[in-house]
Amino acid sequence: MIDFQSQQEVVEKPVDTLSGVAYLNIDLMKDIQSGTSGLADLSKSASVSEVDKAMQTIYGELVLDKTSQKGYANFLEQIIMQEEGAILFHCFAGKDRTGVGAALILSLLGVRQADIVYDYLLTNTQRQETNHKMTTFAASQGMTREQLLALDRLLSVDETYLGHAFSNIKENYGTIQTYATEALNFEQDKQAYLHKLLLTD
């Protein structure tokens, strides 16, 4: 089990570990200034447009920040070392840090970007009930309508968020393969092995 949460998130809401299942915490946003604590503040005071801008920035930083790159590099290494069984990876809501991680794997496997985005956007359907409970509770605590709209946006995903990560990779590295090689030390032989491990004929 790979957990992308910050130490603060893990302390505030401990992860349920399973007997016989190895647990690894990789704090991807440790050195990102607009990290998890910034998002918490954003949910209380921002507008929808401010949330969009902040989320696009965070997604861009997730693929360019050196600490985040080291984290995703470790993540990919863990995947190719896991020849049997499975790896569960998650963050707080399972949409941003996890979404970028899933997008990296799928991209390296040759999945079309449009299909990756489609899969990513299913998050909004899958989280609809949970998000509704959270916004309902926030409303009971006195949040304004504008704050509730911003919170709902913060709990959701948008094509522009993941698109910002993809565009940052393209602008700085050209291709996902070059990005994996140069930024994540995940060279071509490892990429080929990932194909062999996860794809069937």
CNS distance restraints for C-alpha pairs under 8 A (distance, minus, plus):
assign (resid   1 and name CA) (resid  21 and name CA) 6.79 0.50 0.50
assign (resid   1 and name CA) (resid  22 and name CA) 6.02 0.50 0.50
assign (resid   1 and name CA) (resid  23 and name CA) 4.84 0.50 0.50
assign (resid   1 and name CA) (resid  24 and name CA) 6.21 0.50 0.50
assign (resid   1 and name CA) (resid  87 and name CA) 5.73 0.50 0.50
assign (resid   1 and name CA) (resid  88 and name CA) 4.80 0.50 0.50
assign (resid   1 and name CA) (resid  89 and name CA) 5.76 0.50 0.50
assign (resid   2 and name CA) (resid  23 and name CA) 6.07 0.50 0.50
assign (resid   2 and name CA) (resid  24 and name CA) 4.89 0.50 0.50
assign (resid   2 and name CA) (resid  25 and name CA) 5.91 0.50 0.50
assign (resid   2 and name CA) (resid  26 and name CA) 7.06 0.50 0.50
assign (resid   2 and name CA) (resid  75 and name CA) 7.68 0.50 0.50
assign (resid   2 and name CA) (resid  87 and name CA) 7.25 0.50 0.50
assign (resid   2 and name CA) (resid  88 and name CA) 6.19 0.50 0.50
assign (resid   2 and name CA) (resid  89 and name CA) 4.55 0.50 0.50
assign (resid   2 and name CA) (resid  90 and name CA) 6.50 0.50 0.50
assign (resid   3 and name CA) (resid  23 and name CA) 7.55 0.50 0.50
assign (resid   3 and name CA) (resid  24 and name CA) 6.14 0.50 0.50
assign (resid   3 and name CA) (resid  25 and name CA) 4.70 0.50 0.50
assign (resid   3 and name CA) (resid  26 and name CA) 5.99 0.50 0.50
assign (resid   3 and name CA) (resid  27 and name CA) 7.76 0.50 0.50
assign (resid   3 and name CA) (resid  89 and name CA) 5.85 0.50 0.50
assign (resid   3 and name CA) (resid  90 and name CA) 5.27 0.50 0.50
assign (resid   3 and name CA) (resid  91 and name CA) 5.67 0.50 0.50
assign (resid   4 and name CA) (resid  25 and name CA) 6.05 0.50 0.50
assign (resid   4 and name CA) (resid  26 and name CA) 4.90 0.50 0.50
assign (resid   4 and name CA) (resid  27 and name CA) 5.22 0.50 0.50
assign (resid   4 and name CA) (resid  28 and name CA) 5.99 0.50 0.50
assign (resid   4 and name CA) (resid  89 and name CA) 7.46 0.50 0.50
assign (resid   4 and name CA) (resid  90 and name CA) 6.08 0.50 0.50
assign (resid   4 and name CA) (resid  91 and name CA) 4.71 0.50 0.50
assign (resid   4 and name CA) (resid  92 and name CA) 7.84 0.50 0.50
assign (resid   4 and name CA) (resid  97 and name CA) 6.71 0.50 0.50
assign (resid   4 and name CA) (resid  98 and name CA) 7.31 0.50 0.50
assign (resid   5 and name CA) (resid   9 and name CA) 5.99 0.50 0.50
assign (resid   5 and name CA) (resid  10 and name CA) 6.48 0.50 0.50
assign (resid   5 and name CA) (resid  25 and name CA) 7.06 0.50 0.50
assign (resid   5 and name CA) (resid  26 and name CA) 6.91 0.50 0.50
assign (resid   5 and name CA) (resid  27 and name CA) 5.44 0.50 0.50
assign (resid   5 and name CA) (resid  28 and name CA) 7.25 0.50 0.50
assign (resid   5 and name CA) (resid  90 and name CA) 7.87 0.50 0.50
assign (resid   5 and name CA) (resid  91 and name CA) 4.97 0.50 0.50
assign (resid   5 and name CA) (resid  92 and name CA) 6.12 0.50 0.50
assign (resid   6 and name CA) (resid  10 and name CA) 6.36 0.50 0.50
assign (resid   6 and name CA) (resid  26 and name CA) 7.75 0.50 0.50
assign (resid   6 and name CA) (resid  27 and name CA) 4.86 0.50 0.50
assign (resid   6 and name CA) (resid  28 and name CA) 7.38 0.50 0.50
assign (resid   6 and name CA) (resid  29 and name CA) 6.92 0.50 0.50
assign (resid   6 and name CA) (resid  30 and name CA) 6.71 0.50 0.50
assign (resid   6 and name CA) (resid  36 and name CA) 7.43 0.50 0.50
assign (resid   7 and name CA) (resid  11 and name CA) 6.17 0.50 0.50
assign (resid   7 and name CA) (resid  27 and name CA) 7.09 0.50 0.50
assign (resid   8 and name CA) (resid  12 and name CA) 6.14 0.50 0.50
assign (resid   9 and name CA) (resid  13 and name CA) 6.03 0.50 0.50
assign (resid   9 and name CA) (resid  14 and name CA) 7.77 0.50 0.50
assign (resid   9 and name CA) (resid  92 and name CA) 7.49 0.50 0.50
assign (resid  10 and name CA) (resid  14 and name CA) 4.87 0.50 0.50
assign (resid  10 and name CA) (resid  15 and name CA) 6.50 0.50 0.50
assign (resid  17 and name CA) (resid  21 and name CA) 7.19 0.50 0.50
assign (resid  17 and name CA) (resid  23 and name CA) 7.13 0.50 0.50
assign (resid  26 and name CA) (resid  71 and name CA) 5.84 0.50 0.50
assign (resid  27 and name CA) (resid  68 and name CA) 7.73 0.50 0.50
assign (resid  27 and name CA) (resid  71 and name CA) 7.05 0.50 0.50
assign (resid  28 and name CA) (resid  62 and name CA) 7.37 0.50 0.50
assign (resid  28 and name CA) (resid  67 and name CA) 6.46 0.50 0.50
assign (resid  28 and name CA) (resid  68 and name CA) 4.44 0.50 0.50
assign (resid  28 and name CA) (resid  69 and name CA) 7.85 0.50 0.50
assign (resid  28 and name CA) (resid  71 and name CA) 5.62 0.50 0.50
assign (resid  28 and name CA) (resid  72 and name CA) 7.60 0.50 0.50
assign (resid  28 and name CA) (resid  97 and name CA) 7.47 0.50 0.50
assign (resid  29 and name CA) (resid  35 and name CA) 5.63 0.50 0.50
assign (resid  29 and name CA) (resid  36 and name CA) 7.24 0.50 0.50
assign (resid  29 and name CA) (resid  62 and name CA) 7.33 0.50 0.50
assign (resid  29 and name CA) (resid  67 and name CA) 7.44 0.50 0.50
assign (resid  29 and name CA) (resid  68 and name CA) 6.21 0.50 0.50
assign (resid  30 and name CA) (resid  35 and name CA) 7.18 0.50 0.50
assign (resid  30 and name CA) (resid  67 and name CA) 7.20 0.50 0.50
assign (resid  30 and name CA) (resid  68 and name CA) 7.87 0.50 0.50
assign (resid  31 and name CA) (resid  35 and name CA) 7.71 0.50 0.50
assign (resid  31 and name CA) (resid  65 and name CA) 7.63 0.50 0.50
assign (resid  31 and name CA) (resid  67 and name CA) 6.44 0.50 0.50
assign (resid  31 and name CA) (resid  68 and name CA) 7.88 0.50 0.50
assign (resid  32 and name CA) (resid  58 and name CA) 7.81 0.50 0.50
assign (resid  32 and name CA) (resid  61 and name CA) 7.09 0.50 0.50
assign (resid  32 and name CA) (resid  65 and name CA) 7.12 0.50 0.50
assign (resid  33 and name CA) (resid  38 and name CA) 7.61 0.50 0.50
assign (resid  34 and name CA) (resid  38 and name CA) 5.05 0.50 0.50
assign (resid  34 and name CA) (resid  39 and name CA) 6.95 0.50 0.50
assign (resid  34 and name CA) (resid  54 and name CA) 7.64 0.50 0.50
assign (resid  34 and name CA) (resid  58 and name CA) 6.84 0.50 0.50
assign (resid  35 and name CA) (resid  39 and name CA) 6.37 0.50 0.50
assign (resid  35 and name CA) (resid  58 and name CA) 7.51 0.50 0.50
assign (resid  36 and name CA) (resid  40 and name CA) 6.44 0.50 0.50
assign (resid  37 and name CA) (resid  41 and name CA) 6.58 0.50 0.50
assign (resid  38 and name CA) (resid  42 and name CA) 6.12 0.50 0.50
assign (resid  39 and name CA) (resid  43 and name CA) 6.30 0.50 0.50
assign (resid  40 and name CA) (resid  44 and name CA) 7.09 0.50 0.50
assign (resid  41 and name CA) (resid  45 and name CA) 6.65 0.50 0.50
assign (resid  42 and name CA) (resid  46 and name CA) 5.22 0.50 0.50
assign (resid  42 and name CA) (resid  51 and name CA) 6.99 0.50 0.50
assign (resid  43 and name CA) (resid  51 and name CA) 7.99 0.50 0.50
assign (resid  43 and name CA) (resid 147 and name CA) 6.91 0.50 0.50
assign (resid  43 and name CA) (resid 150 and name CA) 6.30 0.50 0.50
assign (resid  43 and name CA) (resid 151 and name CA) 4.99 0.50 0.50
assign (resid  43 and name CA) (resid 154 and name CA) 6.78 0.50 0.50
assign (resid  44 and name CA) (resid 143 and name CA) 7.71 0.50 0.50
assign (resid  44 and name CA) (resid 147 and name CA) 6.05 0.50 0.50
assign (resid  44 and name CA) (resid 151 and name CA) 7.40 0.50 0.50
assign (resid  45 and name CA) (resid 147 and name CA) 6.27 0.50 0.50
assign (resid  46 and name CA) (resid  50 and name CA) 5.76 0.50 0.50
assign (resid  46 and name CA) (resid  51 and name CA) 6.44 0.50 0.50
assign (resid  46 and name CA) (resid 147 and name CA) 6.50 0.50 0.50
assign (resid  46 and name CA) (resid 150 and name CA) 6.14 0.50 0.50
assign (resid  47 and name CA) (resid  51 and name CA) 6.31 0.50 0.50
assign (resid  47 and name CA) (resid 146 and name CA) 6.33 0.50 0.50
assign (resid  47 and name CA) (resid 147 and name CA) 6.63 0.50 0.50
assign (resid  47 and name CA) (resid 149 and name CA) 7.48 0.50 0.50
assign (resid  47 and name CA) (resid 150 and name CA) 5.20 0.50 0.50
assign (resid  48 and name CA) (resid  52 and name CA) 6.26 0.50 0.50
assign (resid  48 and name CA) (resid 146 and name CA) 7.83 0.50 0.50
assign (resid  48 and name CA) (resid 149 and name CA) 6.47 0.50 0.50
assign (resid  48 and name CA) (resid 150 and name CA) 4.54 0.50 0.50
assign (resid  48 and name CA) (resid 153 and name CA) 6.38 0.50 0.50
assign (resid  49 and name CA) (resid  53 and name CA) 6.24 0.50 0.50
assign (resid  50 and name CA) (resid  54 and name CA) 6.10 0.50 0.50
assign (resid  51 and name CA) (resid  55 and name CA) 5.99 0.50 0.50
assign (resid  51 and name CA) (resid 150 and name CA) 6.46 0.50 0.50
assign (resid  51 and name CA) (resid 153 and name CA) 6.95 0.50 0.50
assign (resid  51 and name CA) (resid 154 and name CA) 6.28 0.50 0.50
assign (resid  52 and name CA) (resid  56 and name CA) 6.14 0.50 0.50
assign (resid  52 and name CA) (resid 153 and name CA) 7.77 0.50 0.50
assign (resid  52 and name CA) (resid 161 and name CA) 7.65 0.50 0.50
assign (resid  53 and name CA) (resid  57 and name CA) 6.30 0.50 0.50
assign (resid  54 and name CA) (resid  58 and name CA) 6.21 0.50 0.50
assign (resid  55 and name CA) (resid  59 and name CA) 6.14 0.50 0.50
assign (resid  55 and name CA) (resid 154 and name CA) 7.94 0.50 0.50
assign (resid  55 and name CA) (resid 161 and name CA) 6.14 0.50 0.50
assign (resid  56 and name CA) (resid  60 and name CA) 6.21 0.50 0.50
assign (resid  56 and name CA) (resid 160 and name CA) 6.89 0.50 0.50
assign (resid  56 and name CA) (resid 161 and name CA) 4.70 0.50 0.50
assign (resid  56 and name CA) (resid 162 and name CA) 7.65 0.50 0.50
assign (resid  56 and name CA) (resid 164 and name CA) 5.81 0.50 0.50
assign (resid  56 and name CA) (resid 165 and name CA) 7.80 0.50 0.50
assign (resid  57 and name CA) (resid  61 and name CA) 6.18 0.50 0.50
assign (resid  57 and name CA) (resid 164 and name CA) 7.72 0.50 0.50
assign (resid  58 and name CA) (resid  62 and name CA) 6.05 0.50 0.50
assign (resid  59 and name CA) (resid  63 and name CA) 6.93 0.50 0.50
assign (resid  59 and name CA) (resid  96 and name CA) 7.40 0.50 0.50
assign (resid  59 and name CA) (resid 100 and name CA) 7.66 0.50 0.50
assign (resid  59 and name CA) (resid 161 and name CA) 6.07 0.50 0.50
assign (resid  59 and name CA) (resid 162 and name CA) 6.47 0.50 0.50
assign (resid  59 and name CA) (resid 164 and name CA) 6.31 0.50 0.50
assign (resid  59 and name CA) (resid 165 and name CA) 5.20 0.50 0.50
assign (resid  60 and name CA) (resid  64 and name CA) 6.52 0.50 0.50
assign (resid  60 and name CA) (resid 164 and name CA) 5.59 0.50 0.50
assign (resid  60 and name CA) (resid 165 and name CA) 4.59 0.50 0.50
assign (resid  60 and name CA) (resid 168 and name CA) 6.00 0.50 0.50
assign (resid  61 and name CA) (resid  65 and name CA) 5.19 0.50 0.50
assign (resid  61 and name CA) (resid  68 and name CA) 7.94 0.50 0.50
assign (resid  61 and name CA) (resid 165 and name CA) 7.77 0.50 0.50
assign (resid  62 and name CA) (resid  68 and name CA) 5.66 0.50 0.50
assign (resid  62 and name CA) (resid  69 and name CA) 7.34 0.50 0.50
assign (resid  62 and name CA) (resid  97 and name CA) 7.43 0.50 0.50
assign (resid  62 and name CA) (resid 100 and name CA) 7.75 0.50 0.50
assign (resid  62 and name CA) (resid 165 and name CA) 7.41 0.50 0.50
assign (resid  63 and name CA) (resid  68 and name CA) 6.75 0.50 0.50
assign (resid  63 and name CA) (resid  69 and name CA) 6.24 0.50 0.50
assign (resid  63 and name CA) (resid 165 and name CA) 6.25 0.50 0.50
assign (resid  63 and name CA) (resid 168 and name CA) 7.44 0.50 0.50
assign (resid  63 and name CA) (resid 169 and name CA) 7.00 0.50 0.50
assign (resid  64 and name CA) (resid  68 and name CA) 7.30 0.50 0.50
assign (resid  64 and name CA) (resid  69 and name CA) 6.64 0.50 0.50
assign (resid  64 and name CA) (resid 168 and name CA) 7.59 0.50 0.50
assign (resid  64 and name CA) (resid 169 and name CA) 7.80 0.50 0.50
assign (resid  65 and name CA) (resid  69 and name CA) 6.09 0.50 0.50
assign (resid  66 and name CA) (resid  70 and name CA) 6.23 0.50 0.50
assign (resid  67 and name CA) (resid  71 and name CA) 6.25 0.50 0.50
assign (resid  68 and name CA) (resid  72 and name CA) 6.23 0.50 0.50
assign (resid  69 and name CA) (resid  73 and name CA) 5.97 0.50 0.50
assign (resid  69 and name CA) (resid 183 and name CA) 6.43 0.50 0.50
assign (resid  69 and name CA) (resid 184 and name CA) 5.85 0.50 0.50
assign (resid  70 and name CA) (resid  74 and name CA) 6.18 0.50 0.50
assign (resid  70 and name CA) (resid 184 and name CA) 6.48 0.50 0.50
assign (resid  71 and name CA) (resid  75 and name CA) 6.18 0.50 0.50
assign (resid  72 and name CA) (resid  76 and name CA) 6.19 0.50 0.50
assign (resid  72 and name CA) (resid 101 and name CA) 6.94 0.50 0.50
assign (resid  72 and name CA) (resid 184 and name CA) 6.93 0.50 0.50
assign (resid  73 and name CA) (resid  77 and name CA) 6.28 0.50 0.50
assign (resid  73 and name CA) (resid 184 and name CA) 4.62 0.50 0.50
assign (resid  73 and name CA) (resid 185 and name CA) 6.67 0.50 0.50
assign (resid  73 and name CA) (resid 186 and name CA) 6.84 0.50 0.50
assign (resid  74 and name CA) (resid  78 and name CA) 6.17 0.50 0.50
assign (resid  75 and name CA) (resid  79 and name CA) 6.45 0.50 0.50
assign (resid  76 and name CA) (resid  80 and name CA) 6.56 0.50 0.50
assign (resid  76 and name CA) (resid 105 and name CA) 7.86 0.50 0.50
assign (resid  76 and name CA) (resid 186 and name CA) 7.58 0.50 0.50
assign (resid  77 and name CA) (resid  81 and name CA) 6.22 0.50 0.50
assign (resid  77 and name CA) (resid 186 and name CA) 7.82 0.50 0.50
assign (resid  78 and name CA) (resid  82 and name CA) 6.26 0.50 0.50
assign (resid  79 and name CA) (resid  83 and name CA) 7.93 0.50 0.50
assign (resid  79 and name CA) (resid  87 and name CA) 7.04 0.50 0.50
assign (resid  80 and name CA) (resid 190 and name CA) 7.68 0.50 0.50
assign (resid  80 and name CA) (resid 193 and name CA) 7.24 0.50 0.50
assign (resid  80 and name CA) (resid 194 and name CA) 6.09 0.50 0.50
assign (resid  80 and name CA) (resid 197 and name CA) 7.25 0.50 0.50
assign (resid  82 and name CA) (resid  86 and name CA) 7.04 0.50 0.50
assign (resid  82 and name CA) (resid  87 and name CA) 7.46 0.50 0.50
assign (resid  83 and name CA) (resid 197 and name CA) 7.28 0.50 0.50
assign (resid  89 and name CA) (resid  98 and name CA) 6.88 0.50 0.50
assign (resid  90 and name CA) (resid  94 and name CA) 5.22 0.50 0.50
assign (resid  90 and name CA) (resid  97 and name CA) 7.84 0.50 0.50
assign (resid  90 and name CA) (resid  98 and name CA) 5.50 0.50 0.50
assign (resid  91 and name CA) (resid  95 and name CA) 7.58 0.50 0.50
assign (resid  91 and name CA) (resid  96 and name CA) 7.84 0.50 0.50
assign (resid  91 and name CA) (resid  97 and name CA) 6.32 0.50 0.50
assign (resid  91 and name CA) (resid  98 and name CA) 5.94 0.50 0.50
assign (resid  93 and name CA) (resid 155 and name CA) 7.81 0.50 0.50
assign (resid  94 and name CA) (resid  98 and name CA) 5.28 0.50 0.50
assign (resid  94 and name CA) (resid  99 and name CA) 6.87 0.50 0.50
assign (resid  95 and name CA) (resid  99 and name CA) 4.81 0.50 0.50
assign (resid  95 and name CA) (resid 120 and name CA) 7.76 0.50 0.50
assign (resid  95 and name CA) (resid 123 and name CA) 6.74 0.50 0.50
assign (resid  95 and name CA) (resid 157 and name CA) 7.03 0.50 0.50
assign (resid  96 and name CA) (resid 100 and name CA) 6.13 0.50 0.50
assign (resid  96 and name CA) (resid 157 and name CA) 7.73 0.50 0.50
assign (resid  97 and name CA) (resid 101 and name CA) 6.26 0.50 0.50
assign (resid  98 and name CA) (resid 102 and name CA) 6.11 0.50 0.50
assign (resid  99 and name CA) (resid 103 and name CA) 6.07 0.50 0.50
assign (resid  99 and name CA) (resid 120 and name CA) 6.60 0.50 0.50
assign (resid  99 and name CA) (resid 162 and name CA) 7.97 0.50 0.50
assign (resid 100 and name CA) (resid 104 and name CA) 6.15 0.50 0.50
assign (resid 100 and name CA) (resid 162 and name CA) 7.08 0.50 0.50
assign (resid 100 and name CA) (resid 165 and name CA) 7.69 0.50 0.50
assign (resid 101 and name CA) (resid 105 and name CA) 6.51 0.50 0.50
assign (resid 102 and name CA) (resid 106 and name CA) 6.17 0.50 0.50
assign (resid 103 and name CA) (resid 107 and name CA) 5.88 0.50 0.50
assign (resid 103 and name CA) (resid 116 and name CA) 6.31 0.50 0.50
assign (resid 104 and name CA) (resid 108 and name CA) 6.16 0.50 0.50
assign (resid 104 and name CA) (resid 176 and name CA) 7.73 0.50 0.50
assign (resid 105 and name CA) (resid 109 and name CA) 6.28 0.50 0.50
assign (resid 106 and name CA) (resid 110 and name CA) 6.45 0.50 0.50
assign (resid 106 and name CA) (resid 111 and name CA) 5.42 0.50 0.50
assign (resid 106 and name CA) (resid 116 and name CA) 6.98 0.50 0.50
assign (resid 107 and name CA) (resid 111 and name CA) 5.36 0.50 0.50
assign (resid 107 and name CA) (resid 112 and name CA) 7.08 0.50 0.50
assign (resid 107 and name CA) (resid 113 and name CA) 7.09 0.50 0.50
assign (resid 107 and name CA) (resid 116 and name CA) 7.76 0.50 0.50
assign (resid 107 and name CA) (resid 176 and name CA) 6.83 0.50 0.50
assign (resid 108 and name CA) (resid 176 and name CA) 6.70 0.50 0.50
assign (resid 108 and name CA) (resid 177 and name CA) 6.62 0.50 0.50
assign (resid 108 and name CA) (resid 191 and name CA) 6.89 0.50 0.50
assign (resid 109 and name CA) (resid 194 and name CA) 7.48 0.50 0.50
assign (resid 109 and name CA) (resid 195 and name CA) 5.93 0.50 0.50
assign (resid 109 and name CA) (resid 199 and name CA) 7.78 0.50 0.50
assign (resid 111 and name CA) (resid 115 and name CA) 6.80 0.50 0.50
assign (resid 111 and name CA) (resid 116 and name CA) 6.81 0.50 0.50
assign (resid 112 and name CA) (resid 116 and name CA) 6.39 0.50 0.50
assign (resid 113 and name CA) (resid 117 and name CA) 6.14 0.50 0.50
assign (resid 114 and name CA) (resid 118 and name CA) 6.18 0.50 0.50
assign (resid 115 and name CA) (resid 119 and name CA) 6.23 0.50 0.50
assign (resid 116 and name CA) (resid 120 and name CA) 6.12 0.50 0.50
assign (resid 117 and name CA) (resid 121 and name CA) 6.09 0.50 0.50
assign (resid 117 and name CA) (resid 159 and name CA) 6.58 0.50 0.50
assign (resid 117 and name CA) (resid 162 and name CA) 7.44 0.50 0.50
assign (resid 118 and name CA) (resid 122 and name CA) 6.61 0.50 0.50
assign (resid 119 and name CA) (resid 123 and name CA) 7.59 0.50 0.50
assign (resid 120 and name CA) (resid 157 and name CA) 7.75 0.50 0.50
assign (resid 121 and name CA) (resid 125 and name CA) 7.75 0.50 0.50
assign (resid 121 and name CA) (resid 157 and name CA) 6.43 0.50 0.50
assign (resid 121 and name CA) (resid 158 and name CA) 6.81 0.50 0.50
assign (resid 121 and name CA) (resid 159 and name CA) 7.09 0.50 0.50
assign (resid 122 and name CA) (resid 126 and name CA) 6.28 0.50 0.50
assign (resid 123 and name CA) (resid 127 and name CA) 5.89 0.50 0.50
assign (resid 123 and name CA) (resid 156 and name CA) 7.49 0.50 0.50
assign (resid 123 and name CA) (resid 157 and name CA) 6.93 0.50 0.50
assign (resid 124 and name CA) (resid 128 and name CA) 5.88 0.50 0.50
assign (resid 124 and name CA) (resid 156 and name CA) 5.72 0.50 0.50
assign (resid 124 and name CA) (resid 157 and name CA) 6.38 0.50 0.50
assign (resid 127 and name CA) (resid 131 and name CA) 5.87 0.50 0.50
assign (resid 127 and name CA) (resid 156 and name CA) 7.86 0.50 0.50
assign (resid 128 and name CA) (resid 132 and name CA) 6.09 0.50 0.50
assign (resid 129 and name CA) (resid 133 and name CA) 6.40 0.50 0.50
assign (resid 130 and name CA) (resid 134 and name CA) 6.38 0.50 0.50
assign (resid 131 and name CA) (resid 135 and name CA) 6.18 0.50 0.50
assign (resid 131 and name CA) (resid 152 and name CA) 6.91 0.50 0.50
assign (resid 131 and name CA) (resid 155 and name CA) 6.39 0.50 0.50
assign (resid 132 and name CA) (resid 136 and name CA) 5.97 0.50 0.50
assign (resid 133 and name CA) (resid 137 and name CA) 6.17 0.50 0.50
assign (resid 134 and name CA) (resid 138 and name CA) 6.17 0.50 0.50
assign (resid 135 and name CA) (resid 139 and name CA) 6.09 0.50 0.50
assign (resid 135 and name CA) (resid 148 and name CA) 6.35 0.50 0.50
assign (resid 135 and name CA) (resid 151 and name CA) 7.02 0.50 0.50
assign (resid 135 and name CA) (resid 152 and name CA) 6.59 0.50 0.50
assign (resid 136 and name CA) (resid 140 and name CA) 6.40 0.50 0.50
assign (resid 137 and name CA) (resid 141 and name CA) 6.50 0.50 0.50
assign (resid 138 and name CA) (resid 142 and name CA) 6.75 0.50 0.50
assign (resid 138 and name CA) (resid 143 and name CA) 5.90 0.50 0.50
assign (resid 138 and name CA) (resid 148 and name CA) 7.25 0.50 0.50
assign (resid 139 and name CA) (resid 143 and name CA) 5.08 0.50 0.50
assign (resid 139 and name CA) (resid 144 and name CA) 7.31 0.50 0.50
assign (resid 139 and name CA) (resid 148 and name CA) 6.96 0.50 0.50
assign (resid 143 and name CA) (resid 147 and name CA) 5.87 0.50 0.50
assign (resid 143 and name CA) (resid 148 and name CA) 6.22 0.50 0.50
assign (resid 144 and name CA) (resid 148 and name CA) 6.16 0.50 0.50
assign (resid 145 and name CA) (resid 149 and name CA) 6.23 0.50 0.50
assign (resid 146 and name CA) (resid 150 and name CA) 6.25 0.50 0.50
assign (resid 147 and name CA) (resid 151 and name CA) 6.05 0.50 0.50
assign (resid 148 and name CA) (resid 152 and name CA) 6.06 0.50 0.50
assign (resid 149 and name CA) (resid 153 and name CA) 6.22 0.50 0.50
assign (resid 150 and name CA) (resid 154 and name CA) 6.13 0.50 0.50
assign (resid 151 and name CA) (resid 155 and name CA) 6.22 0.50 0.50
assign (resid 152 and name CA) (resid 156 and name CA) 6.37 0.50 0.50
assign (resid 153 and name CA) (resid 157 and name CA) 7.44 0.50 0.50
assign (resid 157 and name CA) (resid 161 and name CA) 7.08 0.50 0.50
assign (resid 158 and name CA) (resid 162 and name CA) 7.19 0.50 0.50
assign (resid 159 and name CA) (resid 163 and name CA) 5.89 0.50 0.50
assign (resid 160 and name CA) (resid 164 and name CA) 5.98 0.50 0.50
assign (resid 161 and name CA) (resid 165 and name CA) 6.94 0.50 0.50
assign (resid 162 and name CA) (resid 166 and name CA) 6.41 0.50 0.50
assign (resid 163 and name CA) (resid 167 and name CA) 6.03 0.50 0.50
assign (resid 164 and name CA) (resid 168 and name CA) 6.10 0.50 0.50
assign (resid 165 and name CA) (resid 169 and name CA) 6.35 0.50 0.50
assign (resid 166 and name CA) (resid 170 and name CA) 6.25 0.50 0.50
assign (resid 167 and name CA) (resid 171 and name CA) 5.97 0.50 0.50
assign (resid 168 and name CA) (resid 172 and name CA) 6.06 0.50 0.50
assign (resid 169 and name CA) (resid 173 and name CA) 5.50 0.50 0.50
assign (resid 169 and name CA) (resid 174 and name CA) 6.59 0.50 0.50
assign (resid 169 and name CA) (resid 175 and name CA) 6.95 0.50 0.50
assign (resid 169 and name CA) (resid 176 and name CA) 6.80 0.50 0.50
assign (resid 169 and name CA) (resid 179 and name CA) 6.60 0.50 0.50
assign (resid 170 and name CA) (resid 174 and name CA) 4.23 0.50 0.50
assign (resid 170 and name CA) (resid 175 and name CA) 5.68 0.50 0.50
assign (resid 170 and name CA) (resid 176 and name CA) 7.40 0.50 0.50
assign (resid 173 and name CA) (resid 178 and name CA) 5.97 0.50 0.50
assign (resid 173 and name CA) (resid 179 and name CA) 5.34 0.50 0.50
assign (resid 174 and name CA) (resid 178 and name CA) 6.81 0.50 0.50
assign (resid 174 and name CA) (resid 179 and name CA) 7.47 0.50 0.50
assign (resid 175 and name CA) (resid 179 and name CA) 6.22 0.50 0.50
assign (resid 176 and name CA) (resid 180 and name CA) 6.06 0.50 0.50
assign (resid 177 and name CA) (resid 181 and name CA) 6.22 0.50 0.50
assign (resid 177 and name CA) (resid 188 and name CA) 7.62 0.50 0.50
assign (resid 177 and name CA) (resid 191 and name CA) 7.96 0.50 0.50
assign (resid 178 and name CA) (resid 182 and name CA) 5.91 0.50 0.50
assign (resid 178 and name CA) (resid 183 and name CA) 7.96 0.50 0.50
assign (resid 179 and name CA) (resid 183 and name CA) 5.32 0.50 0.50
assign (resid 179 and name CA) (resid 184 and name CA) 6.91 0.50 0.50
assign (resid 180 and name CA) (resid 184 and name CA) 4.84 0.50 0.50
assign (resid 180 and name CA) (resid 185 and name CA) 6.26 0.50 0.50
assign (resid 180 and name CA) (resid 186 and name CA) 5.11 0.50 0.50
assign (resid 180 and name CA) (resid 187 and name CA) 6.78 0.50 0.50
assign (resid 181 and name CA) (resid 185 and name CA) 4.84 0.50 0.50
assign (resid 181 and name CA) (resid 186 and name CA) 4.69 0.50 0.50
assign (resid 181 and name CA) (resid 187 and name CA) 4.47 0.50 0.50
assign (resid 181 and name CA) (resid 188 and name CA) 6.91 0.50 0.50
assign (resid 182 and name CA) (resid 186 and name CA) 7.57 0.50 0.50
assign (resid 182 and name CA) (resid 187 and name CA) 7.86 0.50 0.50
assign (resid 186 and name CA) (resid 190 and name CA) 5.91 0.50 0.50
assign (resid 186 and name CA) (resid 191 and name CA) 6.68 0.50 0.50
assign (resid 187 and name CA) (resid 191 and name CA) 6.25 0.50 0.50
assign (resid 188 and name CA) (resid 192 and name CA) 6.03 0.50 0.50
assign (resid 189 and name CA) (resid 193 and name CA) 6.23 0.50 0.50
assign (resid 190 and name CA) (resid 194 and name CA) 6.15 0.50 0.50
assign (resid 191 and name CA) (resid 195 and name CA) 6.48 0.50 0.50
assign (resid 192 and name CA) (resid 196 and name CA) 6.40 0.50 0.50
assign (resid 193 and name CA) (resid 197 and name CA) 5.99 0.50 0.50
assign (resid 194 and name CA) (resid 198 and name CA) 6.05 0.50 0.50
assign (resid 195 and name CA) (resid 199 and name CA) 5.39 0.50 0.50
assign (resid 196 and name CA) (resid 200 and name CA) 7.49 0.50 0.50
